[in-house]
Amino acid sequence: MAESPTIRFGILGCADIARKVSRAINLSLNSTLHAIGSRSIDKARRYAEANGFHPSTKIYGSYDEVLDDPDVDAVYVPLPTSLHLHWATRAAEKKKHVLLEKPTALNVAELDAILGACDKNGVQFMDGTMWMHHPRTSKMAEFLADQQQFGHLKSIQTAFSFAADNDFLENDIRVKPDLDALGALGDAGWYCIRASLWAVDYELPKFVTALRNPVKNKAGVILSCGASLHWEDGKIATFYCSFLSNLTMDITAIGTKGTLHVNDFIIPYKENDASYRTVSEAWFTDMDLEWNKKPSEHIVNSDLPQEVLMVKEFSTLVDGIKRHGSPPDKKWPMITRKTQLIIDGVMASIDKGFEPVEVS
Amino acid sequence: MAESPTIRFGILGCADIARKVSRAINLSLNSTLHAIGSRSIDKARRYAEANGFHPSTKIYGSYDEVLDDPDVDAVYVPLPTSLHLHWATRAAEKKKHVLLEKPTALNVAELDAILGACDKNGVQFMDGTMWMHHPRTSKMAEFLADQQQFGHLKSIQTAFSFAADNDFLENDIRVKPDLDALGALGDAGWYCIRASLWAVDYELPKFVTALRNPVKNKAGVILSCGASLHWEDGKIATFYCSFLSNLTMDITAIGTKGTLHVNDFIIPYKENDASYRTVSEAWFTDMDLEWNKKPSEHIVNSDLPQEVLMVKEFSTLVDGIKRHGSPPDKKWPMITRKTQLIIDGVMASIDKGFEPVEVS
């Protein structure tokens, strides 16, 4: 491969989310969209045209052609989850760096095969969890790590729901057992679980317990569910995820000394600025009439949207490997694996009649 | 008893919370503080003086003297929970209307004895859950009842925690098994449970399940716990309550069409205005780059603090009984009983190893 500071992406498939990521690839100064492949070359052509891809973008009628293109450095894989094992592994074997949509696999065994292939072939792996890359996220993490302002985390409650329409509930890949068997848990729950892990600096809980009576469709795919995560020291996380209720994306993290609130953690209300609220050592005025302080709102501006920052970070890592012989970063795959482990635990808890399931 | 539009209160005991409620009794135009009794008349005298009680306020060296005072219409009972059965029942038998602090009893059997005594003696019962009386609460309820704006409730997450200091954790009645055996569940969890019931117009859940591993003190009193409430139609509530983490009081209610957020539901940040946020039919802009709308903040002004409105409402009901022969209101005791039923269910679930417990 030629030495270049610009990472050339290939995209596998014409998923809706690839519109946002292809825009991000073009907005990030260290990457460019080189190719897109679909099982139908006509579909790929129409997709490229509809989304204003540069005329030089290669259009392929198969995923393999993308992987066989020597000018493709990295692939973005937004295929249905059931196809991740095959195509992410194959991409790694073709020495393509892998930016993989979430949920990254149907279970951690599959993910381990993907990560093993990336490891063996010296390619970078990262999942497509965009909010991790917003500068707000690191500012919030600073607050959670501040022993004076936040203390030790005791509880984190998260929610991600959106009210899918009938077309989604009938036809979307996320409700099809053969395509995305994890349903709302893999799609929406992924973010809640990630947020819970993020808030504790990725310490794994000791066990997880699914909340009773998840809602499933006729094919058995989860449309709505929840779970609690329990850490050795008593920290607890609960989450609710759903395709069946109004768009909501909340984190409430409560520490011994402080509280963090954010209500748009996955996709900020606005692209260029995002906010969160904190309060430390809140108490009451005399006779408990009022609070002694109100939470403060913190606004974090971002020149680039979070998905661009994601692509930029991924491309920087790939560039380090390509041009400087750096080893692939291990943090991102570790975070992915822990998230997938919890997903597995929640699924196992549901299967075991909502018994607690140890995570390790 | 003399006919009078002003309801004369007696207070049993010198609890801290009685400072706030005695102020409320004096601020409410249809009530007045007539007497206070303590087991120690010196303590009662000091308390009356420290809190600026009117010199005409009767000071008694026992609770019975308050109940025997024919000029006392109603009593406010902020005694430790273990004393509620005895004193609230006795007050009712003395034909005193009863405003009872929460948790109202150690279990629903005790509460039923209290409610039975009130019923038999034709006196009004109300618990001391102040936020129910804030005009914000009814505005929020309007939103939750709005089929166009909110739709059907799917999930409610609530939290109430405060970081008690060492003195509280050693000495407060709420950590003593013989005084307030329900601990944080009865004190802080009460509000979360009430909010969950309020949000569904007091429909009882089918079953409740305690979250695993509540934190208890050496005496076995709960310092921190949580639970999930499950309704027949799939609605779910989860809550977290604690004496061990920073002051937080949240409701997040998610419906099929709308979301409600409030972060100071129990005691508003400020006495005279309180706010909440709603958003309806939120979705994304093209490519899921941003939200199509941000939540709206709604500010509700209140001329009188919520505890004054509570006393006023209670006194109005008492006045109706006294002067107009109205029957006691049944809504308030019903709400109390359902709250206590859930408390019992959560305690039972903890005792049964976190199994679900039916509520009926």
Interface residues (C-beta under 8 A of the other chain):
Chain A: I17 R19 K20 R23 G151 K154 S155 Q157 A159 S161 F162 A163 F207 T209 L211 R212 N213 V215 S224 G226 S228 H230 G234 I236 T238 Y240 S242 L244 S245 N246 L247 T248 D250 T252 I254 G255 T256 K257 G258 T259 H261 N263 D264 I267 P268 Y269 K270 E271 R277 V279 S280 E281 A282 W283 F284 M287 D288 L289 E290 W291 K294 P295 P305 P356
Chain B: I17 R19 K20 R23 G151 K154 S155 Q157 A159 S161 F162 A163 F207 T209 L211 R212 N213 V215 S224 G226 S228 H230 G234 I236 T238 Y240 S242 L244 S245 N246 L247 T248 D250 T252 I254 G255 T256 K257 G258 T259 H261 N263 D264 I267 P268 Y269 K270 E271 R277 V279 S280 E281 A282 W283 F284 M287 D288 L289 E290 W291 K294 P295 P305 P356
